[in-house]
Amino acid sequence: MSARSLARRVAVLATAAVTAALLAGCGPEYDHTDLTLGHAPPKPLAGHVDYARIQVSVGAVVTAHIVSYDDDHKEMAAGLRSKDPTVVEVTGVVSPGDYAFLGLRPGQTEVEVRADGHLVLILTAVVTDQPPLP
């Protein structure tokens, strides 16, 4: 094989690699996550979810509707995971995008929100003791 032929092959392979890399990045990408509070426990128990924090009392449940969208405004496959499921348990409920957060023991952890397998949001989860009875 001549040097000229080898140089031509390397150029073709390099062009193919660059083209493949560019085409791989042309698909829809993450745009945003919508999060709305679903159900909170009755007072005096704690229960709240927003874009930064989940707060729930031990033994209580708070729910939220959490959906991530791509830049074409299409829903992305979602997944939520508690970094410490002994503090707060995360589970999907009846409707797609609806999640329940159950406080198991006092403490703090993080809940990861993933869209199409990519980490897009981290929520701080705080579980507090139940308030004393009046």
Sequence and secondary structure as in RCSB ss.txt:
>XXXX:A:sequence
MSARSLARRVAVLATAAVTAALLAGCGPEYDHTDLTLGHAPPKPLAGHVDYARIQVSVGAVVTAHIVSYDDDHKE
MAAGLRSKDPTVVEVTGVVSPGDYAFLGLRPGQTEVEVRADGHLVLILTAVVTDQPPLP
>XXXX:A:secstr
  HHHHHHHHHHHHHHHHHHHHHHTTS  EEEEEEEE     TTS EEE SSEEEEETT EEEEEEEEEETTS B
  EEEEES TTTEEEEE SSTTEEEEEE SSEEEEEEEEETTEEEEEEEEEEE      
